[in-house]
């Protein structure tokens, strides 16, 4: 283990303000004095690295960075260098001085860490000097902070245990694609050359997929998009997975080089609104934007399925949709497992629009989370009645929308299921929660800087389409009060004020 190259170790960065206890903590974890400890601000200048064995986890590389509020000469340069190290990390520890809280700097750092999907834990130092009230206040500010005293060596072992748990969670030996493809299969991975990626490295998810293929005897070809056409010769299936923000790149760079005899299955969920209020799902957009004379076999996935739970082999039910049922049966035969359950549908509009519009409504339901936290003045507080009511209203509006755009009503099951999954975690829940707490839309977006939010795109497009249809006399805006309120928050600067009275109705049909 001691000879493990640093490049193969888990990189753990230690961040925080000057004199928060970063260097002391690193020395305690190491069990030796490596980082210089001093009361003088700016003692740690350039990042200090030290390899160690984190037993029983394995080899890691600890990196002690300069204080983020370094006021010493050249401090700005040192802070910039500290932020640059985020590109290299697998995990981070953010150290807070319990007697001198600086939430603004933490939020700034967190926004940068989110750009690189760096998981982290908050460690509050100087436990020996904190009162019960001070600890309670800190618990309300940070998400599950760990209290330590580097001076008295208090809770250092607990910190190591929590660090190991976090690292092991990412290291669980569960296949990514290995159980989906037979031994000897061929996989082509397209890796665009990203100027923001660390020089000389590819990002961790790419490494993990490559290693998983190697472990399961799957032949892997890694190419740039410029070599994709040649690499796809002899392929059985093309999987496309870009966000809504990568739609143009996929259409302009990838569609032209895809072979017509290989079916395409896209996981991108979304839709575009036209001038007349028509909502068009992405598979139809792909078909429209393929080169003239080209006829690709385009198919798509819809339904509730988070990647991390699928990797955990949790039972999941999705729908594959496309024009040709025989192609769908073929793709199903390639990908179905005893835990990945697949229904088939030729109703592309119904499946794809149902799962796309849930993004807008997941934001609406998540408002209730933030409102509960605001009311109770406690992060993590939840009120399920309000969430359930908003969920029900969402399904009601989604069903009406699905009917308007010509989708089969039974396919609302995929949108409702996806809605349920989305409101329980992820980026959409986060933005909805922040808005519910009372942040303006601009403040909430600043909090999530660098994070792609498809819920914003879909909410805007769906609301815009409904307004166009209302202008044409096809629908009434009164039938979509939750959607209109979400749109007003995002695009008109409205404050969160759930229109509860607009959700109620009277049904006297039985009395008649």
Secondary structure, DSSP 8 states (H G I E B T S, - for coil): -TT--GGGSEEEEEEESTTSSHHHHHHHHHTS--S---SSTT---S-EEEEEEETTTEEEEEEE---TT--STTHHHHHHHHHHGGGG-SEEEEEEETTS--HHHHHHHHHHHHHTT-EEEEEEE-GGG--HHHHHHHHHHSSS-EE-BTTTTBTHHHHHHHHHHHHHHHH----SSTTTS-TT-EEEEE----TTS-TT---HHHHHHHHHHHHTT-EEEEE-GGGHHHHTTT-S-EEE---GGGHHHIIIIIGGGS-TTS-EEE----EEE-TTS-EEEHHHHHHHHS-TT----EEEEES---HHHHHTT--EEEEEEES-HHHHHHHHHHH--SSEEEEEES-HHHHHHHHHHHHHHHHHHHHHHHHHHHHHT-TT---HHHHHHHHHHHHHHHHHHHHHTT--GGGHHHHHHHHHHHTTSSHHHHHHHHHHHT--HHHHHHHTTT---HHHHHHHHHHHHHHHHHHTTSS-GGGGHHHHHHHHHHHH-------GGGG-----TTT-
